């Protein structure tokens, strides 16, 4: 499990699902254990109806959302 704190910054500036530029300070961002950040609305739709919840970028199992 990765450690995450407020000083950590996800490397990507685009949501990998909707391809919109993310504001890294936005409360609408969700950071997965693999440190990929996506918009909350996008990741919720991505996970909807899936039995295995995996990151859409690296396919790492997303058992926890860090923020």
Buried (B, 14 or more C-beta within 10 A) or exposed (E): EEEBEEEEEBEBEEBBBEEEEBEEEEEEBBBBBBBBBBBBEBBEEBBEEEEEBBBBBEEBEBEEBBE
